[in-house]
Amino acid sequence: MGMALFRVSLFLLIHIALISSLCFAEDPYVFYDFKLSYITVSPLGVPQRVIAVNGAFPGPVVNATTNYNVAINVHNQLDENLLMTWPGIQMRRDSWQDGVLGTNCPIRPKNNFTYQFQVKDQIGSFFYFPSLNFQRASGGFGPVIINNREIIAIPFAQPDGDIVIMIGDWYTQNHTALRTILDSGEELGMPDGVLMNGKGPYRYNTTLVPDGIEYETVNVDPGKTYRFRVHNVGISTSLNFRIQGHNLLLVETEGHYVAQQNFTSFDIHVGQSYSFLVTMDQNATTDYYIVASARFVNESVWERVTGVAILHYSNSKGPATGPLPVPPSDIYNQWSAMNQPRAIRQNTTASGARPNPQGSFHYGSINVTDTYVLQSLPPITIDGKLRATLNGISFVNPDTPIRLADLHNVKGAYKLDFPDKPLDRTPHTDRSIINATYKGFIEVILQNNDTKMQSFHMDGYAFFVVGMDFGVWTESSRNNYNKWDAISRCTTEVYPGGWTAVLVSLDNVGVWNLRVENLDRWYLGQETYMKIINPEETGDTEMAPPDNVIYCGALQSLQKQSQSSSAVTLLSGNSKLFLTLVVTILASIFTFR
C-alpha cells in the first residue's frame, strides 16, 4: 500500500512539473559539468602535464541545436586562475559569458562558475578553450557542435557519421615554461610536433617518429560519406590538412554553409574551423594517411612539425605504408596560396540557422559608417619587455572587467581612445579600447606587417571577409571587394605583408574581444576590445550581469567569501531550468525505487 501511494504521489508530482513547464515556453537546455585538471600524457613520447576536461584530452564535445540554452559548470582544479571562452558563439546580448579578462573576472583555483548562454540563431562547428595564461598550449580545448533544427534542411545529404579532428602544433614544454620563454624576451621557436585529437603521429618515418607513439585512428565503412569537422587549436602554426587518396568537399566554416567545392588539401590557420564531406570511395588495399603539416615555413626544416593519423576502412587489407601525400608546392608563391581563401564563398541559397537564405542580408549595399585600420608589427621591446602591438598599442588587461567597471562607476579602468588607424608615435602599453557605435556598419582592415601568418578573431560577431591581398591597403582596394557572396565567419587569416578586409554589422550590444588568435602574439598584447552600447538601453538589447557574476579588481569587496557551486544561483529566477531538473530527478527516483 505504501509503495503504491508513493508511486501515485510521484506520478502526480511529475505531471505537475511537466504541466508547469509548459507554461514557460523557453528553448531546451543542455547541461555539462567540466572539471579542468592536470593529467600526465606523452603524446610526442615525452611525459608532460596537460590540461584535461573531465579527465579527457581533448575535452568532450558540447552538442546543442540552434536556440538551445547551454549551461556548463566549470570547476577549476588547476593551480592558477581560469576562464573558458567559446569563440564563434555570439552570446547575443550577453558578453558576460564570453570568458575573457575584459568581460569576466577569473575563476580562482578550487572554485567553479556556471556559464549559461543561448546559441541563438546559430549552427556550425566551433571549439572552446581556456583563455588565460597561455593555457591553451597545454590543452583544455574541445569541440562545439550546433546542429540545425529539424525544420531546416542542411544543404547536402545527411552524412553517415560525424568525425571531429582537432589539429594543432605542440611543444613538449607546458604552458608555464612557454610563458617563461616569452617573458624572457625570446621567441618560442619551432614546435616539437603536431597533435591530432591529442595524439602524436603514426610512425610513417622511423627517423622522425619514435617508436611507441599513440596515434589517432578514424574507423570508416566503404561507400559511406562522413562529415569531418576540423579545428586548428594550436599555438601559432598554420597547417595543411589532407587525406591520402580522398577529396575534401568543403561545406561549412564557423557557422555558415559555403558554396561547395572539392580540394585535395586545405590550409587551416590557427583558430579556424571547417567542415568537409569525405566519401570513402577507395579500394582499401591499405589504410590511408590523414595529415596536418606545417605551412608557410621552410617545410624541409620543419618536417617534424607534422601530424599523422590513420583512416581505416572496415575492409582494409593492410597498414598504411610509403611516403605521405605531398603538401602544396607553392611555399615560395604565396600569391597562389591566397587563391584558396579567396575562393571560399557563402552558399547564398542555403538556409542557415533560420529558414531564410544566407544571402538575404545584402551587406554589399550598406553604407559603411566607420573604418578601422589595425596594423600589426613584429614584437618589440616596450619598458624592457617583449610586447606585440596593434596600432602601436600593446594591450594590458584591466583589473576590473569593462562592463562591471561601467555599472559600478569605477573610474580609470580603461580608455575609450583606441586609434582608428596607425599613428606616428612611440609604441606603448595601454588599456585602450574601440568606442564603436551601436547599429553601425564598420569596415575593419587587418594589415599584417609582421613576418608571420596571423589569424584574427572577433568575439560576439561573424564578419564578411570581403577582400585580401598583399601590400598595403588603400581606399582603392575597395574596388575589388566581394560585395555579394563573401563568406561570413569569425576568424580570418591575414598573410604576412598583406591585408584582409572585413565588414561587420554592430547589432550585438556588449564588450567584445578583437584579437590575434596566435597565442604568442595574443599573450604579448596584440588585442583590444570593442565597446558597443545602446544609448537608449531598456534591458532589451543587453542582459544584466548574471546572479553568479564574479567580482575582482576594484570590486573585489563585493565578491562573496567563496565561489561555491553556482547551480543554486543559476536556478534562481529560471523556472524552466528548475522544473526540467525536478522532472529529471523525480524520474530517476521513480526508476530506482
HELIX and SHEET records of a PDB file:
HELIX    1   1 GLY A    2  LEU A   22  1                                  21    
HELIX    2   2 SER A   95  GLN A   97  5                                   3    
HELIX    3   3 GLN A  135  SER A  138  5                                   4    
HELIX    4   4 HIS A  175  ASP A  183  1                                   9    
HELIX    5   5 GLN A  334  ALA A  337  1                                   4    
HELIX    6   6 ASN A  339  ARG A  342  1                                   4    
HELIX    7   7 GLN A  358  SER A  360  5                                   3    
HELIX    8   8 TYR A  363  SER A  365  5                                   3    
HELIX    9   9 ILE A  402  LEU A  407  1                                   6    
HELIX   10  10 GLU A  475  ASN A  480  5                                   6    
HELIX   11  11 LEU A  519  TYR A  523  1                                   5    
HELIX   12  12 GLY A  553  LEU A  558  5                                   6    
HELIX   13  13 ALA A  567  LEU A  571  1                                   5    
HELIX   14  14 SER A  575  PHE A  592  1                                  18    
SHEET    1   A 4 GLN A  48  VAL A  53  0                                        
SHEET    2   A 4 TYR A  29  VAL A  41 -1                                        
SHEET    3   A 4 ASN A  69  ASN A  76  1                                        
SHEET    4   A 4 ASN A 112  GLN A 118 -1                                        
SHEET    1   B 4 VAL A  62  THR A  65  0                                        
SHEET    2   B 4 GLY A 142  ASN A 147  1                                        
SHEET    3   B 4 GLY A 124  PRO A 130 -1                                        
SHEET    4   B 4 MET A  84  THR A  85 -1                                        
SHEET    1   C 6 GLY A 193  MET A 196  0                                        
SHEET    2   C 6 GLY A 161  TRP A 170 -1                                        
SHEET    3   C 6 THR A 225  ASN A 232  1                                        
SHEET    4   C 6 SER A 273  THR A 279 -1                                        
SHEET    5   C 6 LEU A 248  THR A 253 -1                                        
SHEET    6   C 6 HIS A 256  PHE A 263 -1                                        
SHEET    1   D 5 THR A 217  VAL A 220  0                                        
SHEET    2   D 5 THR A 306  TYR A 313  1                                        
SHEET    3   D 5 TYR A 288  ALA A 294 -1                                        
SHEET    4   D 5 LEU A 239  ILE A 243 -1                                        
SHEET    5   D 5 PHE A 266  ILE A 268 -1                                        
SHEET    1   E 5 ASP A 370  SER A 376  0                                        
SHEET    2   E 5 PHE A 441  ASN A 448  1                                        
SHEET    3   E 5 GLY A 498  SER A 505 -1                                        
SHEET    4   E 5 PHE A 463  PHE A 470 -1                                        
SHEET    5   E 5 SER A 488  ARG A 489 -1                                        
SHEET    1   F 2 ILE A 380  ILE A 382  0                                        
SHEET    2   F 2 LYS A 385  ARG A 387 -1                                        
SHEET    1   G 2 ILE A 393  PHE A 395  0                                        
SHEET    2   G 2 HIS A 428  ASP A 430  1                                        
SHEET    1   H 5 ILE A 434  THR A 437  0                                        
SHEET    2   H 5 GLU A 527  ILE A 533  1                                        
SHEET    3   H 5 GLY A 510  VAL A 516 -1                                        
SHEET    4   H 5 GLN A 454  MET A 458 -1                                        
SHEET    5   H 5 THR A 491  VAL A 494 -1                                        
END                                                                             
